[in-house]
Amino acid sequence: MKRLLLLVSLSISFLGIAQHQDKVDFIRGEVFVVPDPLEKAISGSVAYEFDVLKDVDSVFLDAKNMDFEKISLDDRSVKYSSTEKTITIYNNFEAGMKHRIAIEYHVQPKQTAYFLGWEDGIEGNEQIWTQGQGKYTSYWLPSFDDMEEKVEFDLTIAVKNEKTVIANGEYVYTSTTRNSEIDEWHFDMLQPMSSYLLAFAIGNYQKHELKSASGIPIENYYYPQDSLRVEPTYRYTKEIFDFLEIEIGVPYPWQNYKQIPVRDFLYAGMENTGTTIFSDGYVIDSTAFVDKNYVNVNAHELAHQWFGNLVTEKDGNHHWLHEGFATYYAYLAERHLFGDDHFYWKLYNSLDQLKDIVDRDEGQSLLDPKASSLTFYEKGAWALFMLRNEIGDSAFKIGIKSYLNKYSFKNVTIDNFLNEMETASGEDLTDFKEEWLKNKNFPFEKSKKQLADKSLSLKILSNIGADLKTAQSDDIDCKSYWDTTKSIHLKKHLLKNYHTSLPEQIYSKAFESDTIPIRQVFLSGRDLSRYLTKERLESLLEDESYITKENALIVLWQKYPEDQKKYLEQTKDVIGLPNKNVRLLWLTLAILTNDYDAKNTQTYFKELSGYTGKEYGWEIRMGAFQFVSEIGFTDESLKNLMNAAGHHSWQFKKYARNLLEKLLQDTDYKKRIQGLAKELKDDELRYINTKLKE
């Protein structure tokens, strides 16, 4: 389906543009952009080549809040008009003709293009990146919000010499202009895509290069200071890539594949065509791998290169075809890497989440375009898992391959997919659609039985549930279950949920295990640490896990005040995860511990407060605010909190605003905030002024 743009009547008081299908086919776009980081603006141009399929008298593009400097049609001036949302070009476009529209523009994007680190004075901290998911690329480029308009985009991006540019397509060359201070980076795409998948990232990067078994170049980018984190961050990338090509049965459809970490990203990752941008909160060392790794996000975004990018939903009613599929294939990749038990427990944990929303009467259909992420991702993955069980592996793979090949570089509906699966399997999938796609509820008993049939450890868990139903009390003999399984996941489950039924020797066995996830359970919210001696609890500080170190430190500090200084000395050089979880806790405890390194207490407090600054990622800042709010705010950290109230990350912004509202209930803090607000910039004042006026 292609996009048509038609002016209905100039006399109508509103926009007067009606969209019709199959009238204009945009083929190619040549993009040139010059970001201005200090103004947080973009100047640029775009030229589109298109075919006229039926006579029309205008075409329009989506363009949010843009100023237009020059518009031409086939190198001639042309009549046009613009609103806050669109630009419309008028002409007698006759069927069968080809045209070229060229647009020069300037814009300060309200969203979608983000400029970070240009005002904090820290060399090398600067970044620009885009996030156009859905229909938002038109905030920085005149383009097409409609996913059905697929265009082959070529990009040229001009930046100062010291920055690296990464964008969709194959890097062609860099040319230097403007007294040798500006580099123009040129990228070429060979295949069409929806505008929302257009992306670029600019910053200080180096890259590590791989090649898939099929010969596709893979470029993994990293900050220069993170060279030792490349392997754990991108661990299994090649294995995931090679597995998905074989499992899906259709060759990777783009010229290359790139992965770029950025600061303060809005989500875990985004599957821009051939160019995944992801949160640098996943840039980790080997110790952090057991706590928080990039493997699932890596596989999920790569799976989108087929499911979402190669074939794209017609509209939001068919969003399952993106997120459910990427989630399912990421689970399959993890199964390939970590085994069946890991895979089935992933599905079991997913089932638990879905049961919660159905129990709250909040279940949703997969055909609902407004369904939650949990529905699209997890229920969507379950639907594919059950479909595969219903029609068999062979028919499932044949259907997937036929679906992707038939609709390559096109837009699809759920019925398009189901028709291919019916053809491949010879089965009528009407009941499947009713039960798994239309149904707001979830067939839990059927799903649990399927898991128990597939997984020995989940069969054991099912037997435990049956035993509980017939037992006279909640206490059952779990020792036999523990002894008959090698499943780490089941043992974790037993420790968490049946610890009152486990004999003491089981706790000893569990603790002596060299499996970190099992040992971590002793520091979970159920306070299983009471089963440990002091010596054993202290040994957890040496585990290769930053979450274990963090939890062990706080438990030991609270339980054994006489040894607080010893524990602080033991962990004083540990930073932790990318969010500095151990360091933030350590600083707080060092400040609160009587007579610990008293000459440096102010230094520790300054460091802790400093992490609230905008030069740090929002996860670090939020952790710092949590601790500072317990100790006390400096003027600088209060200003940082007011700045955070306008942050582009909704999670962080919500947290900052809630904390500000709490502080404003305190008379002294309110007076301080009123005084400090005078030192802020206009954009930082927007939220706090509304609260102060209240």
C-alpha positions in Angstrom: 0.0 0.0 0.0 1.3 3.4 -0.8 0.5 6.9 0.5 -1.6 9.4 -1.4 -2.0 12.9 -0.5 -4.9 15.0 -1.9 -6.1 18.5 -1.3 -9.8 18.3 -1.0 -10.8 21.9 -0.9 -9.0 25.2 -0.1 -12.2 26.7 1.1 -12.5 24.3 4.1 -11.5 26.1 7.3 -9.5 23.1 8.7 -6.5 21.5 7.1 -8.5 20.1 4.2 -6.2 17.3 3.3 -7.6 13.8 2.9 -5.3 10.8 2.6 -6.0 8.1 0.0 -4.1 5.0 -1.0 -2.3 4.1 -4.2 -1.9 7.6 -5.7 1.7 8.5 -5.0 4.7 6.2 -4.5 7.7 7.8 -2.8 10.8 5.9 -3.9 13.9 7.5 -2.6 15.0 10.2 -0.2 18.3 12.1 0.0 18.8 13.5 3.4 21.3 16.1 4.5 21.3 17.3 8.1 23.5 19.7 10.1 22.8 19.4 13.9 23.4 22.5 16.0 23.9 21.1 19.5 24.1 24.5 21.3 20.8 25.6 19.9 19.4 22.0 20.0 18.4 22.5 16.4 18.7 20.9 13.0 19.1 22.6 9.6 19.0 20.4 6.6 17.4 19.4 3.3 15.7 16.4 1.9 14.9 15.5 -1.7 12.3 12.9 -2.5 11.8 11.1 -5.8 8.3 9.8 -6.3 6.0 8.2 -9.0 2.5 9.5 -9.6 0.1 6.5 -9.9 -3.1 8.5 -10.3 -3.8 12.2 -11.0 -3.6 14.4 -7.8 -3.3 18.1 -7.2 -1.1 18.0 -4.1 1.2 15.9 -1.9 2.0 16.5 1.7 4.7 15.4 4.1 4.6 15.2 7.9 6.8 18.0 9.4 6.4 19.1 13.0 7.0 22.8 13.8 9.4 23.4 11.0 10.6 26.6 9.2 11.0 26.1 5.5 13.6 28.1 3.6 13.3 26.8 0.1 10.9 24.3 -1.7 11.3 23.2 -5.3 9.6 20.7 -7.6 11.9 19.3 -10.4 14.3 22.2 -9.7 11.6 24.9 -10.0 9.8 27.0 -7.5 6.5 25.6 -6.5 3.5 26.7 -4.5 3.2 25.2 -1.0 1.7 25.7 2.4 2.6 24.5 5.9 1.0 24.0 9.3 2.5 22.9 12.6 2.2 19.3 11.4 2.6 19.2 7.6 3.9 20.7 4.5 1.7 20.5 1.3 3.1 21.0 -2.2 0.6 22.0 -4.9 0.8 21.0 -8.6 -1.1 19.1 -11.3 0.5 15.7 -10.7 -0.4 13.5 -13.7 -0.4 9.7 -13.5 2.7 8.1 -14.9 5.0 11.0 -14.2 8.1 11.0 -12.0 9.0 14.0 -9.8 11.5 15.3 -7.4 10.6 17.5 -4.4 13.5 19.3 -2.6 12.9 20.9 0.8 15.3 23.0 2.9 14.3 23.5 6.5 15.2 24.4 10.0 13.7 23.0 13.2 14.2 22.8 17.0 12.7 19.3 17.7 10.5 19.1 20.7 11.3 15.4 20.8 12.8 12.5 18.8 16.3 14.2 18.4 18.2 14.5 21.7 21.2 16.7 22.4 23.2 15.6 25.5 26.3 16.8 27.3 27.0 20.0 25.3 26.5 22.2 28.3 28.2 20.3 31.1 31.7 21.3 30.2 33.0 17.7 30.2 35.1 16.9 27.2 33.9 13.8 25.3 30.5 13.6 27.0 28.6 15.1 24.1 26.0 13.0 22.2 23.2 13.5 19.7 20.8 10.6 19.0 17.3 10.0 17.6 14.4 7.9 18.7 11.6 7.9 16.1 9.6 4.9 17.2 6.1 4.9 15.8 5.7 8.1 13.9 8.1 10.6 15.3 10.9 11.1 12.7 8.9 14.0 11.4 10.0 16.0 14.4 13.5 16.3 12.8 12.9 15.5 9.1 10.0 16.1 6.7 9.0 12.5 6.3 6.0 10.1 6.6 4.3 9.2 9.9 2.4 6.6 8.0 4.3 3.2 8.3 2.9 2.2 4.9 5.2 4.7 3.0 8.5 2.9 2.6 11.4 4.8 1.1 15.0 4.1 0.4 16.9 6.7 2.5 20.4 7.9 2.0 21.8 10.2 4.7 24.6 12.8 4.9 25.3 14.2 8.3 27.6 17.1 9.0 29.4 17.4 12.4 32.6 18.7 13.9 35.7 16.6 13.1 36.2 14.9 16.5 32.8 13.2 16.5 31.8 9.8 15.1 28.5 9.5 13.2 26.6 6.2 12.9 23.4 5.9 10.8 21.3 3.5 8.7 22.9 1.9 5.8 26.5 1.4 4.6 29.0 4.0 5.5 30.4 5.3 2.2 32.9 8.0 2.9 33.6 11.2 4.9 34.3 14.5 3.2 35.7 17.5 5.0 34.4 21.1 4.4 34.3 24.5 6.0 37.9 25.2 6.7 38.5 21.5 7.5 36.4 21.8 10.7 33.3 19.9 9.5 33.1 16.3 8.4 30.2 15.1 6.2 29.4 11.5 6.8 27.7 9.7 3.9 25.5 6.6 4.3 23.8 4.6 1.6 20.7 2.4 1.9 19.8 -0.2 -0.7 16.3 -1.2 0.5 13.2 0.8 1.5 11.9 1.2 5.0 9.4 3.2 7.1 10.4 6.6 8.2 10.2 5.8 11.9 13.2 3.4 11.5 15.5 6.2 10.2 18.1 7.1 12.8 21.5 8.4 13.6 23.8 8.7 16.6 26.7 11.1 17.1 29.4 11.0 19.8 32.8 9.7 20.8 32.9 6.1 19.7 35.2 3.3 18.7 34.0 0.1 17.2 34.6 -3.6 17.3 33.9 -5.5 14.1 32.6 -9.0 13.6 31.2 -10.9 10.6 28.3 -13.3 10.6 28.6 -16.8 9.2 26.7 -15.5 6.1 29.2 -12.6 5.7 27.2 -9.7 7.1 29.4 -7.0 8.8 28.5 -6.4 12.4 29.7 -3.2 14.1 29.6 -3.0 17.9 30.3 0.6 19.1 31.6 1.6 22.5 33.0 4.6 24.3 36.8 4.8 24.2 37.0 4.3 28.0 35.0 1.1 27.8 37.3 -1.1 25.7 37.4 -3.7 28.5 33.6 -3.9 28.5 33.2 -4.7 24.8 33.3 -8.5 25.2 30.8 -8.8 28.1 28.5 -6.2 26.7 28.3 -7.8 23.3 28.8 -11.3 24.4 27.0 -13.9 22.1 26.3 -11.3 19.4 27.6 -13.4 16.6 25.9 -16.5 18.0 22.6 -14.7 18.2 22.9 -13.4 14.7 23.8 -16.7 13.2 21.1 -18.5 15.1 18.3 -16.2 14.0 19.3 -16.4 10.4 19.1 -20.2 10.6 16.0 -20.3 12.8 14.0 -17.8 10.8 15.1 -19.3 7.5 15.3 -15.9 5.7 18.7 -14.1 5.2 19.3 -11.0 7.1 17.8 -8.3 4.9 20.1 -5.3 5.3 23.6 -4.4 4.3 25.1 -4.5 7.8 24.2 -4.4 11.4 25.3 -1.8 14.0 24.7 -1.5 17.7 25.3 1.9 19.5 25.0 2.6 23.2 23.7 6.1 24.2 23.2 7.9 27.4 19.7 8.5 28.8 17.9 6.4 26.2 14.2 6.2 26.6 13.9 2.4 26.4 16.2 -0.6 26.6 16.8 -0.5 22.8 15.3 0.5 19.5 15.5 -1.6 16.3 16.2 1.2 13.7 16.9 -0.4 10.3 20.3 -2.1 10.6 21.2 0.3 13.4 20.1 -0.6 16.9 20.4 2.2 19.5 20.4 1.0 23.1 20.8 2.3 26.6 24.4 2.5 27.8 23.1 1.1 31.1 23.8 -2.3 29.4 27.5 -1.5 28.9 28.9 -3.8 31.5 32.0 -5.7 32.8 32.2 -9.4 33.3 31.1 -9.2 36.9 27.9 -7.4 36.0 27.0 -10.0 33.4 25.2 -12.2 35.9 23.2 -9.3 37.2 22.2 -7.3 34.1 23.3 -8.2 30.6 22.4 -7.1 27.1 21.7 -10.6 25.7 17.9 -10.5 25.6 17.7 -6.9 24.3 20.4 -7.8 21.8 18.3 -10.7 20.5 15.0 -8.8 20.6 16.2 -5.8 18.6 18.0 -8.1 16.1 14.8 -10.1 15.6 13.0 -6.9 14.8 15.2 -6.5 11.7 12.9 -9.2 10.2 9.7 -8.7 12.2 9.0 -5.0 12.1 11.6 -3.8 9.7 11.5 -6.2 6.8 7.8 -6.7 7.2 6.0 -3.9 8.9 2.6 -3.7 10.5 -0.1 -1.9 8.5 -1.1 0.0 11.7 -1.3 -0.4 15.5 -4.0 -3.0 15.2 -1.3 -5.4 14.1 1.4 -4.5 16.6 1.6 -8.2 17.7 3.5 -8.8 14.5 6.3 -6.7 15.8 6.7 -7.1 19.6 5.3 -10.5 20.1 7.5 -11.9 17.4 10.7 -10.1 18.6 10.0 -11.3 22.1 9.5 -14.9 21.1 12.5 -15.1 18.9 14.7 -13.5 21.6 13.5 -16.3 23.9 14.5 -18.8 21.3 17.9 -17.3 21.0 18.3 -17.5 24.8 17.2 -21.1 24.6 20.0 -21.7 22.0 22.5 -20.1 24.3 21.4 -21.2 27.8 19.3 -24.3 27.3 15.7 -25.6 27.5 15.3 -25.1 31.3 16.1 -21.4 30.9 13.7 -21.0 28.0 10.7 -22.7 29.8 11.3 -20.8 33.0 11.3 -17.5 31.0 7.9 -18.5 29.8 6.8 -19.5 33.3 7.8 -16.1 34.7 6.1 -14.4 31.8 3.0 -16.4 32.7 3.1 -15.1 36.3 3.2 -11.5 35.0 0.2 -12.1 32.7 -1.8 -13.8 35.5 -1.4 -10.7 37.6 -3.0 -8.4 35.1 -5.8 -10.9 34.3 -6.5 -11.3 38.1 -6.9 -7.5 38.2 -9.4 -7.8 35.4 -7.0 -5.9 33.2 -6.5 -8.5 30.5 -6.3 -7.2 26.9 -6.7 -8.6 23.4 -3.7 -8.7 21.1 -5.9 -7.0 18.5 -6.2 -4.0 20.7 -3.9 -1.2 19.4 -3.9 0.4 22.9 -2.8 -2.8 24.7 0.0 -2.6 27.2 3.6 -3.6 26.4 3.2 -6.6 28.7 0.3 -7.8 26.5 2.1 -7.2 23.1 5.4 -8.6 24.3 4.7 -11.5 26.7 1.2 -12.6 25.7 2.3 -12.1 22.1 5.3 -14.4 22.6 3.0 -17.0 24.3 0.7 -16.9 21.3 3.5 -17.9 19.0 4.8 -20.6 21.4 1.3 -22.1 21.5 0.8 -21.8 17.7 4.1 -23.6 17.1 3.0 -26.4 19.4 -0.4 -26.6 17.7 0.8 -26.8 14.1 4.3 -28.4 14.6 7.9 -27.2 14.1 8.0 -27.9 10.3 4.8 -26.1 9.4 5.7 -23.2 11.7 9.1 -22.6 10.0 7.6 -23.0 6.5 4.9 -20.5 7.3 7.3 -18.0 8.8 9.6 -18.2 5.8 6.7 -17.9 3.4 5.3 -14.9 5.3 8.6 -13.0 5.3 9.4 -13.7 1.7 5.9 -12.8 0.4 5.7 -9.5 2.3 9.4 -8.4 2.2 9.6 -4.6 2.3 5.8 -4.4 2.6 3.1 -3.8 5.2 1.1 -6.6 6.7 -2.0 -7.5 8.8 -2.4 -10.3 11.3 -4.7 -12.1 8.8 -1.8 -12.0 6.2 0.3 -13.9 8.7 -2.4 -16.3 9.7 -3.2 -17.1 6.1 0.4 -18.1 5.5 0.4 -20.3 8.6 -2.8 -22.0 7.5 -1.4 -22.6 4.1 1.8 -24.1 5.6 0.0 -26.3 8.1 -3.2 -27.1 6.3 -5.1 -26.2 9.5 -7.9 -23.8 10.2 -6.6 -21.3 12.7 -10.0 -19.6 13.5 -10.0 -21.1 17.0 -6.4 -20.1 17.6 -7.2 -16.5 16.7 -10.2 -16.4 18.9 -8.4 -18.0 21.9 -5.1 -16.2 21.7 -5.5 -13.0 19.8 -9.1 -11.8 20.4 -9.5 -13.1 23.9 -8.8 -10.6 26.7 -8.2 -13.4 29.2 -5.4 -15.9 29.2 -5.7 -19.7 29.1 -3.5 -20.3 32.2 -4.3 -23.9 32.9 -3.7 -24.9 29.3 -0.4 -23.0 29.3 0.8 -24.4 32.6 0.1 -27.9 31.4 2.1 -27.2 28.2 5.0 -26.1 30.3 4.8 -29.1 32.5 4.7 -31.4 29.5 7.8 -29.8 28.0 10.0 -29.2 31.1 10.9 -31.7 33.8 11.6 -29.0 36.4 8.2 -27.3 35.8 6.6 -30.7 36.0 8.1 -31.0 39.4 6.8 -27.6 40.3 3.4 -28.7 39.2 3.6 -31.7 41.4 4.5 -29.5 44.4 1.4 -27.5 43.7 -0.7 -30.7 43.6 0.9 -31.8 46.9 0.0 -28.5 48.6 -3.6 -28.9 47.6 -3.8 -32.3 49.4 -1.6 -31.5 52.3 -3.0 -30.8 55.8 -0.8 -27.7 56.0 1.5 -25.4 54.0 4.4 -27.5 55.1 5.4 -30.3 52.7 8.7 -32.2 52.3 10.5 -30.3 49.6 13.8 -32.1 50.2 13.0 -34.8 47.7 12.1 -32.3 45.1 15.4 -30.4 45.7 17.4 -33.6 45.4 15.8 -34.8 42.2 16.4 -31.6 40.2 19.5 -29.9 38.7 17.4 -26.9 37.7 18.9 -23.6 39.0 15.5 -22.0 38.3 13.5 -24.5 40.3 16.0 -24.4 43.2 15.7 -20.6 43.3 11.9 -21.0 43.3 12.0 -23.4 46.2 14.3 -21.2 48.3 12.1 -18.1 47.7 8.7 -19.7 48.1 9.1 -22.8 50.3 11.9 -21.9 52.6 9.9 -22.8 55.7 9.6 -26.4 54.4 13.3 -26.8 53.6 15.6 -28.6 56.2 18.7 -26.8 57.3 21.0 -29.1 55.2 19.3 -27.7 52.1 20.4 -24.2 53.0 23.9 -25.4 53.4 23.9 -27.1 50.0 22.4 -24.0 48.4 24.9 -21.7 50.0 27.9 -23.9 49.1 26.8 -23.9 45.5 29.1 -22.0 43.2 26.0 -20.8 41.4 25.7 -17.1 42.0 21.9 -16.8 41.3 21.1 -19.4 44.0 23.4 -17.6 46.5 21.7 -14.3 45.7 18.4 -15.6 47.0 19.8 -15.5 50.5 19.8 -11.7 50.2 16.3 -11.4 48.7 13.5 -9.5 50.3 12.4 -12.5 52.3 15.5 -12.1 54.6 16.8 -15.6 54.1 20.1 -14.2 55.4 18.9 -15.3 58.9 19.8 -18.8 57.9 23.4 -17.8 57.4 26.2 -17.5 59.9 28.1 -14.3 60.1 31.1 -15.9 58.3 29.0 -17.1 55.4 27.2 -13.8 55.1 30.6 -12.0 55.0 31.8 -14.3 52.2 29.0 -13.0 49.9 31.0 -9.7 49.7 33.4 -11.7 47.5 30.9 -13.1 45.1 31.2 -12.0 41.5 28.0 -10.1 41.5 27.5 -6.4 42.1 23.9 -7.0 43.3 25.2 -9.6 45.8 27.9 -7.2 47.0 25.4 -4.4 47.4 22.8 -6.4 49.3 25.5 -8.1 51.4 27.0 -4.8 52.4 23.8 -3.3 53.6 22.7 -6.5 55.5 26.1 -6.8 57.2 26.3 -3.1 58.0 22.9 -3.3 59.7 23.4 -6.6 61.5 26.9 -6.1 62.8 27.5 -2.4 63.7 30.8 -3.3 65.5 32.3 -4.3 62.1 30.9 -1.5 59.9 34.3 0.0 59.3 35.7 -3.4 58.2 33.0 -3.9 55.6 33.4 -0.3 54.3 37.2 -0.9 53.9 36.5 -4.1 52.1 34.3 -2.5 49.5 35.7 1.0 49.2 36.9 0.6 45.6 33.8 -1.2 44.2 31.7 0.9 41.8 29.2 -1.7 40.7 26.8 -1.8 37.8 26.6 1.1 35.3 24.2 2.8 37.7 27.0 2.8 40.4 24.8 0.8 42.8 27.5 -0.2 45.1 29.4 3.1 45.1 26.2 5.1 45.9 25.4 2.8 48.8 29.0 2.8 50.0 29.2 6.7 50.0 26.0 6.8 52.0 27.1 4.3 54.6 30.5 6.0 54.9 28.8 9.2 55.7 26.5 7.6 58.3 29.1 5.4 60.0 30.4 7.0 63.2 34.1 7.8 63.2 34.7 6.3 59.8 37.3 8.3 57.9 35.9 11.5 59.4 38.3 13.8 57.6 36.8 12.7 54.3 33.1 12.8 55.2 32.5 16.0 53.4 34.4 14.7 50.4 32.1 11.6 50.3 29.0 13.8 50.7 30.2 16.0 47.8 30.8 13.0 45.6 27.4 11.5 46.4 25.6 14.9 45.8 27.6 15.3 42.6 26.1 12.2 41.1 22.8 14.1 40.9 24.3 16.3 38.2 23.0 16.3 34.6 26.4 15.1 33.3 25.5 11.6 34.5 22.9 9.2 33.2 19.5 9.3 34.7 19.8 5.9 36.4 22.9 7.2 38.3 21.1 10.4 39.1 18.0 8.7 40.4 20.0 6.5 42.7 21.9 9.5 44.0 18.7 11.4 44.7 17.3 8.5 46.6 20.2 8.5 49.0 20.6 12.3 49.2 16.9 12.6 50.1 17.7 10.6 53.2 20.8 12.6 54.2 20.0 16.1 53.0 20.1 18.2 49.8 22.8 20.8 49.0 21.7 23.8 46.9 23.4 22.3 43.9 21.6 18.9 44.2 18.3 20.8 44.7 18.9 22.6 41.4 19.8 19.3 39.8 16.4 17.9 41.0 14.5 20.8 39.5 16.4 20.2 36.2 15.5 16.5 36.4 11.8 17.5 36.5 12.0 18.4 32.9 14.1 15.4 31.7 13.1 13.6 28.5 13.0 10.2 30.2 9.5 9.8 31.5 10.6 7.4 34.3 13.1 9.8 35.7 11.0 12.9 35.2 8.1 11.3 37.1 10.4 10.3 40.0 11.9 13.8 40.2 8.6 15.5 40.2 7.2 13.2 42.9 10.3 14.0 45.0 10.0 17.7 44.4 6.3 17.7 45.5 7.3 15.9 48.7 10.0 18.4 49.4 7.7 21.3 48.8 5.6 20.1 51.7 8.5 21.1 54.0 8.6 24.8 54.7 12.4 25.1 54.8 12.9 23.2 51.6 10.1 25.3 49.9 11.9 28.5 50.8 15.2 27.2 49.5 13.6 26.0 46.3 12.0 29.4 45.7 15.3 31.1 46.1 17.2 28.7 43.9 14.6 28.8 41.1 15.8 32.3 40.2 19.1 30.8 39.1 17.6 28.3 36.6 17.1 28.7 32.9 13.6 29.1 31.4 13.2 25.5 30.3 14.2 24.3 33.7 11.7 26.6 35.4 8.6 25.4 33.5 7.6 22.6 36.0 8.8 24.1 39.3 7.0 27.4 38.5 3.7 25.6 38.2 4.2 23.9 41.5 5.3 27.1 43.3 2.2 29.0 42.0 0.0 26.3 43.5 
